[in-house]
Amino acid sequence: MQPTNLQKDKLDLIEKIIHTEDQSTLDFLKNVLNDEPLEYQLSEDQKNIVRESAENYLSGKDKGKSWEEVKSKLLSKRNG
């Protein structure tokens, strides 16, 4: 990466941080930038979502997606 692109990336990130209103995002960034081991905990709501998804998959209600389907969806989101 060229130095000018590096500086632009830094400024873009600073801009996003300035406008961030989500405390969990800011806490995450603080942990990453402090070079301390990240101890991430799921909230109870997140744990419930994971449990429900696992139950649906194991019971056959949700067949899941192939890697190609997931990859295609992620690439389409990334490309706008």
C-alpha positions, 0 to 999 in steps of 0.5 A: 500500500502506498503511503498516501493510501495508508494515510487516507485509510487512517483518516477514513477510519478516524472519521468512522470512529468519530461518528460511531455511537455504538459503545460495543464497537468503541470497546472492541476498537479500544481492545484491539488498539491496546494490543491486549488479548481480546476477551469477547463475550456474546450477549444473551441475545446473541447466545440465544440466536446461536442456540436457535440457529443450531437447533434449527439446523440439527432438527432439519428445519434449516438446511444451511447453505453451501460455501458457494452460496455464502461466498457469493452472498458476501461478495455481492454485499462487498461489491455493493 
